[in-house]
Amino acid sequence: MKLQRHGTLACLALTATLALSACGSDNNEPASSASTSGSAAADCATGTLNTQGSSAQKNAMDEWIKAYQQKCSGARINYEPSGSGAGIQAFVAGTADFAGSDSALKEEEQPQADAKCVGGAAINLPMVIGPVAIAYNVDGVDNLQLRPATLAKIFAGKVTRWDDPAIKADNPDAKLPSTTINAVHRSDSSGTTDNFTDFLTKTAASDWTFGKAKEWKAPGGTGAAKSDGMASAIKGQEGTIGYVEWSYAENGGLKTAKVGNGAGEFAELTAESAGKTIAGAEVVGQGDDLKMKIDYNTKEAGAYPIVLVTYEIVCTKGLAADKLPLVKGFLGHAASTAGQADLTELGYAPLPESVRTKVEAAVKNLA
């Protein structure tokens, strides 16, 4: 069932971006020449890569590493889900061959990252697209729905009980307890936090005054490290709410809230609703830098608005000669149609084909 559900997201991301025919009956059609190229076995190389960063992309990385190492004996890729901020720091320090991050390099981070790339620059390659779930643990409350302004008040510490009038207004038919709200946030530097606070900043600016950042700025609440720590914290205590990448919410059996979108609806987090927001994402980087922009205020009917893009940050030039073939081989596999298709069972979405081919080309250009 999970494959079918997330497969819908794959179809939507592809069809909405390229106006391709619906996935359904075409699944058995011969691949086009472009698809054949993308699906071809990745170039194998030997050696060891050490990389780290986003914990939200850990499940995707684990799948890609397993598949690549099975195909390519003599290759070893180590990925530590240390968090986006730690991954970028490790990349800058030279202890990570590339970094995973849930947000693109910031303007102030770019010079340090570029300095690591002798003769080149650090670029952002989108590899994983995943919805951010608002997961909660409140006995007797199913089908919770929250407007962005209400979410902002909860995570800013302005709404502290589950039967607060603001939550009641969003859920007029629910029996809400007077339980104290325990709002959980990431304690480590996190691209997921960066995306979530960006969402709050752009959709509820009057109620969220702490800006967009990888580090949590609002007072109060409870901190938890990494995505698995967030999921465990939410599951472990009654009255808890938090933000976490969808695959972790699903794997943890957590309830997820419907979120208000720019169309004035409460959108349930499903493959279809997240796909509608993914379809509106655009590439805003230049050349092989493929930074993307997501419209959190999307007015698309039924669109679930909190979706993040996870990047691999890598040097265009300057990689060590003994690392370059393996970096290109592994990232080439991740960017292939086969590698992206592996994500549909894990709670992620494949890259839209128009973006995937650009990522694949950028990997081939690494030198």
C-alpha positions as CSV (number, residue, x, y, z in Angstrom):
1,M,0.0,0.0,0.0
2,K,2.8,2.4,0.8
3,L,4.3,1.9,-2.6
4,Q,1.1,2.7,-4.3
5,R,0.5,5.8,-2.1
6,H,3.9,7.3,-2.7
7,G,3.9,6.2,-6.3
8,T,1.0,8.6,-6.8
9,L,3.3,11.4,-5.7
10,A,5.9,10.3,-8.2
11,C,3.4,10.5,-11.0
12,L,2.1,13.9,-9.9
13,A,5.6,15.4,-9.7
14,L,6.4,14.2,-13.2
15,T,3.2,14.9,-14.9
16,A,2.6,18.4,-13.4
17,T,6.1,19.5,-14.3
18,L,6.4,18.1,-17.8
19,A,2.7,17.5,-18.8
20,L,3.6,13.9,-19.4
21,S,0.8,11.3,-19.8
22,A,-0.6,9.9,-16.5
23,C,1.5,7.2,-15.0
24,G,-1.2,4.4,-14.7
25,S,-1.4,2.5,-17.9
26,D,1.9,3.7,-19.3
27,N,4.0,1.9,-16.7
28,N,4.8,-1.0,-19.0
29,E,5.7,1.2,-22.0
30,P,9.3,1.1,-23.3
31,A,11.5,3.8,-21.8
32,S,12.4,6.8,-23.9
33,S,16.1,7.3,-24.7
34,A,16.3,10.0,-21.9
35,S,14.8,7.6,-19.4
36,T,17.0,4.8,-20.5
37,S,20.0,7.0,-19.9
38,G,18.8,7.9,-16.5
39,S,18.0,4.3,-15.6
40,A,21.3,2.9,-16.7
41,A,23.6,1.3,-14.1
42,A,25.6,3.9,-12.3
43,D,29.4,4.1,-13.1
44,C,31.2,2.0,-10.5
45,A,34.3,3.2,-8.7
46,T,36.3,2.0,-5.8
47,G,37.4,3.7,-2.6
48,T,35.7,5.3,0.5
49,L,33.5,8.4,0.9
50,N,32.8,10.0,4.2
51,T,29.8,12.3,4.2
52,Q,27.2,13.6,6.6
53,G,24.4,16.0,7.2
54,S,20.6,16.0,6.9
55,S,18.9,13.3,9.0
56,A,15.7,13.8,7.0
57,Q,17.4,12.2,4.0
58,K,19.0,9.3,6.0
59,N,16.5,6.8,4.8
60,A,17.1,7.7,1.2
61,M,20.8,7.6,1.7
62,D,20.7,4.2,3.3
63,E,18.8,2.9,0.3
64,W,21.1,4.4,-2.3
65,I,24.2,3.3,-0.4
66,K,22.9,-0.3,-0.2
67,A,22.1,-0.4,-3.9
68,Y,25.3,1.2,-5.0
69,Q,27.6,-1.0,-2.9
70,Q,25.7,-4.1,-4.1
71,K,26.4,-3.1,-7.7
72,C,29.9,-1.8,-7.1
73,S,32.2,-4.0,-5.1
74,G,35.1,-2.1,-3.7
75,A,33.0,1.0,-3.0
76,R,32.2,2.1,0.6
77,I,30.1,5.2,1.4
78,N,29.6,6.3,5.0
79,Y,26.8,8.7,5.7
80,E,26.3,10.1,9.2
81,P,22.9,11.8,9.8
82,S,24.5,14.5,12.0
83,G,22.1,17.3,10.9
84,S,22.3,19.8,8.1
85,G,24.3,22.4,10.0
86,A,26.9,19.8,11.1
87,G,27.1,18.5,7.6
88,I,27.9,21.9,6.1
89,Q,30.5,22.5,8.8
90,A,32.1,19.1,8.0
91,F,32.2,19.9,4.3
92,V,33.8,23.3,5.0
93,A,36.3,21.6,7.3
94,G,37.2,19.0,4.7
95,T,36.0,16.0,6.8
96,A,33.0,15.4,4.5
97,D,33.4,14.7,0.8
98,F,30.0,16.2,0.2
99,A,27.2,17.3,2.6
100,G,23.5,16.6,2.9
101,S,21.4,19.6,3.8
102,D,17.6,20.3,4.0
103,S,18.3,23.9,2.8
104,A,20.6,25.4,0.2
105,L,23.8,27.1,1.2
106,K,23.1,30.6,2.7
107,E,24.8,33.7,1.3
108,E,27.1,33.9,4.4
109,E,28.0,30.2,4.1
110,Q,28.8,30.2,0.4
111,P,32.3,31.8,0.6
112,Q,33.6,29.3,3.1
113,A,32.1,26.4,1.1
114,D,33.6,27.7,-2.1
115,A,37.1,28.0,-0.5
116,K,37.0,24.3,0.0
117,C,36.6,23.8,-3.8
118,V,40.0,24.6,-5.3
119,G,39.4,26.1,-8.8
120,G,35.6,25.6,-8.5
121,A,32.6,26.4,-6.3
122,A,30.2,24.6,-4.0
123,I,26.8,23.9,-5.6
124,N,23.4,22.7,-4.3
125,L,22.1,19.5,-6.0
126,P,18.5,18.7,-5.0
127,M,18.3,14.9,-4.5
128,V,15.4,14.2,-2.1
129,I,11.9,15.9,-1.9
130,G,9.9,15.2,1.2
131,P,6.8,16.6,3.0
132,V,7.2,17.9,6.6
133,A,4.5,16.4,8.8
134,I,3.0,18.2,11.8
135,A,2.9,15.1,14.0
136,Y,1.0,15.1,17.3
137,N,0.1,12.8,20.2
138,V,-3.2,13.7,21.8
139,D,-5.5,11.0,23.1
140,G,-8.9,11.0,21.5
141,V,-8.1,13.6,18.9
142,D,-7.9,12.4,15.3
143,N,-8.1,14.5,12.2
144,L,-6.6,17.5,13.8
145,Q,-6.4,20.6,11.6
146,L,-4.3,23.7,12.1
147,R,-4.0,27.0,10.2
148,P,-0.5,28.4,9.8
149,A,-1.3,31.2,12.3
150,T,-2.3,28.6,14.9
151,L,0.9,26.6,14.3
152,A,2.9,29.8,14.7
153,K,1.2,30.6,18.0
154,I,1.8,27.0,19.3
155,F,5.5,26.9,18.4
156,A,6.0,30.5,19.6
157,G,4.6,29.6,23.0
158,K,1.5,31.8,22.8
159,V,-0.9,28.9,22.7
160,T,-0.2,26.5,25.6
161,R,-3.2,24.3,26.0
162,W,-5.0,22.0,23.6
163,D,-8.4,23.5,24.3
164,D,-7.2,27.0,23.5
165,P,-9.8,29.0,21.5
166,A,-7.4,29.3,18.5
167,I,-7.2,25.5,18.2
168,K,-11.0,25.2,18.9
169,A,-11.7,27.6,16.0
170,D,-9.7,25.3,13.6
171,N,-11.4,22.2,15.0
172,P,-15.0,23.1,15.9
173,D,-16.2,19.5,16.1
174,A,-13.3,18.1,18.1
175,K,-13.3,17.2,21.8
176,L,-10.0,18.9,22.8
177,P,-8.5,18.2,26.2
178,S,-7.1,20.9,28.5
179,T,-3.8,19.1,28.4
180,T,-0.7,21.4,28.3
181,I,0.9,21.5,24.9
182,N,4.5,20.2,24.7
183,A,5.9,21.7,21.4
184,V,9.0,19.8,20.3
185,H,11.6,21.4,18.1
186,R,15.0,20.3,16.8
187,S,17.8,21.0,19.2
188,D,20.5,20.7,16.6
189,S,21.2,22.9,13.6
190,S,18.6,21.6,11.1
191,G,17.5,22.2,7.5
192,T,14.1,20.9,8.5
193,T,13.9,23.7,11.1
194,D,15.0,26.1,8.4
195,N,12.2,25.0,6.1
196,F,9.6,25.0,8.9
197,T,10.5,28.4,10.2
198,D,10.5,29.7,6.6
199,F,7.0,28.3,6.2
200,L,5.9,30.1,9.4
201,T,7.6,33.3,8.4
202,K,5.9,33.4,4.9
203,T,2.4,32.3,6.0
204,A,2.0,33.7,9.5
205,A,4.4,36.6,9.9
206,S,2.2,38.5,12.4
207,D,2.3,35.5,14.8
208,W,5.8,34.2,14.1
209,T,8.4,36.9,14.8
210,F,11.5,34.7,15.1
211,G,12.5,34.5,11.4
212,K,13.9,31.7,9.3
213,A,16.9,29.8,10.7
214,K,18.5,26.4,11.1
215,E,18.7,26.9,14.8
216,W,15.5,27.1,16.9
217,K,15.0,30.7,18.1
218,A,11.6,30.7,19.9
219,P,11.5,30.3,23.7
220,G,10.1,27.3,25.5
221,G,9.2,23.9,24.1
222,T,11.4,20.8,24.2
223,G,14.4,20.2,22.0
224,A,15.1,16.8,20.4
225,A,18.1,15.9,18.2
226,K,17.7,14.8,14.6
227,S,14.6,13.4,12.9
228,D,14.5,10.1,14.7
229,G,14.8,12.0,18.0
230,M,11.8,14.2,17.0
231,A,9.7,11.2,16.2
232,S,10.6,9.5,19.5
233,A,9.8,12.6,21.5
234,I,6.4,13.1,19.9
235,K,5.5,9.4,20.4
236,G,6.8,9.3,23.9
237,Q,4.6,11.9,25.6
238,E,0.9,12.7,25.6
239,G,0.1,16.3,24.5
240,T,3.1,16.6,22.2
241,I,3.3,18.2,18.8
242,G,6.3,18.6,16.5
243,Y,7.5,18.9,12.9
244,V,9.3,16.0,11.3
245,E,9.9,14.6,7.8
246,W,7.0,12.4,6.7
247,S,8.8,9.1,6.4
248,Y,9.7,9.4,10.2
249,A,6.1,10.1,11.1
250,E,4.9,7.2,9.1
251,N,7.6,4.8,10.4
252,G,6.7,5.9,14.0
253,G,3.0,5.4,13.5
254,L,2.3,9.1,14.4
255,K,-0.9,11.0,13.8
256,T,-0.4,14.0,11.4
257,A,-2.4,17.2,11.2
258,K,-4.1,18.8,8.3
259,V,-2.5,22.1,7.5
260,G,-4.1,25.3,6.2
261,N,-3.0,26.3,2.7
262,G,-3.2,29.5,0.6
263,A,-6.5,28.4,-0.8
264,G,-8.1,28.6,2.6
265,E,-8.4,24.8,2.9
266,F,-7.1,22.3,5.5
267,A,-5.0,19.9,3.4
268,E,-4.3,16.4,4.6
269,L,-0.8,15.1,4.1
270,T,-1.1,12.6,1.3
271,A,1.0,11.7,-1.7
272,E,-1.4,13.6,-3.9
273,S,-1.6,16.8,-1.8
274,A,2.2,17.0,-1.4
275,G,2.6,16.4,-5.1
276,K,0.6,19.5,-5.9
277,T,3.0,21.7,-4.0
278,I,6.1,19.9,-5.5
279,A,4.7,20.7,-8.9
280,G,5.0,24.4,-8.3
281,A,8.6,24.3,-7.1
282,E,11.1,26.2,-9.4
283,V,14.9,26.1,-9.8
284,V,16.3,29.5,-8.8
285,G,20.0,28.7,-8.9
286,Q,22.3,29.5,-11.8
287,G,24.1,27.0,-14.0
288,D,24.8,23.7,-12.2
289,D,23.7,25.3,-8.9
290,L,20.2,23.9,-8.7
291,K,18.7,25.6,-5.6
292,M,14.9,25.4,-5.6
293,K,12.1,27.6,-4.3
294,I,8.9,26.2,-2.9
295,D,5.7,28.3,-2.7
296,Y,4.5,27.8,0.9
297,N,1.5,30.0,0.1
298,T,0.4,27.9,-2.8
299,K,-3.3,28.4,-3.7
300,E,-3.5,25.1,-5.5
301,A,-6.7,23.4,-4.3
302,G,-5.9,20.5,-2.0
303,A,-2.1,21.2,-1.8
304,Y,-0.3,20.3,1.4
305,P,2.0,23.3,1.8
306,I,5.0,22.2,3.9
307,V,7.4,20.4,1.6
308,L,11.2,20.5,1.8
309,V,14.0,19.9,-0.7
310,T,17.1,18.1,0.5
311,Y,20.4,18.8,-1.3
312,E,23.8,17.3,-1.7
313,I,26.4,20.1,-1.4
314,V,29.5,19.3,-3.5
315,C,32.4,20.9,-5.3
316,T,32.2,21.5,-9.0
317,K,36.0,21.3,-9.0
318,G,38.7,20.5,-6.4
319,L,37.7,17.0,-5.3
320,A,40.7,14.8,-4.6
321,A,41.6,12.6,-7.6
322,D,40.9,9.4,-5.7
323,K,37.5,10.6,-4.6
324,L,36.1,12.2,-7.8
325,P,35.1,9.0,-9.6
326,L,33.3,7.6,-6.6
327,V,31.5,10.9,-5.9
328,K,30.3,11.0,-9.5
329,G,29.4,7.4,-9.6
330,F,27.4,7.5,-6.3
331,L,25.6,10.8,-6.9
332,G,25.0,9.7,-10.5
333,H,23.2,6.7,-9.2
334,A,21.1,8.8,-6.7
335,A,20.1,11.2,-9.6
336,S,19.2,8.4,-12.0
337,T,15.6,7.4,-12.7
338,A,16.3,4.1,-11.0
339,G,17.8,5.8,-7.9
340,Q,14.9,8.3,-7.7
341,A,12.3,5.5,-8.1
342,D,13.7,3.8,-5.0
343,L,12.4,6.8,-2.9
344,T,8.7,6.1,-3.5
345,E,8.5,3.4,-1.0
346,L,10.2,5.4,1.7
347,G,7.9,8.4,2.1
348,Y,9.8,10.7,-0.3
349,A,9.1,11.9,-3.8
350,P,11.2,11.6,-6.9
351,L,12.6,14.7,-8.4
352,P,10.4,16.2,-11.2
353,E,12.0,14.9,-14.4
354,S,12.9,18.3,-15.7
355,V,15.0,18.8,-12.5
356,R,16.3,15.3,-12.3
357,T,18.0,15.6,-15.7
358,K,19.7,18.8,-14.7
359,V,21.0,17.2,-11.5
360,E,22.3,14.2,-13.5
361,A,24.0,16.6,-16.0
362,A,25.6,18.6,-13.1
363,V,27.0,15.4,-11.6
364,K,28.6,14.5,-14.9
365,N,30.2,18.0,-15.0
366,L,32.0,17.5,-11.7
367,A,35.7,17.7,-12.2
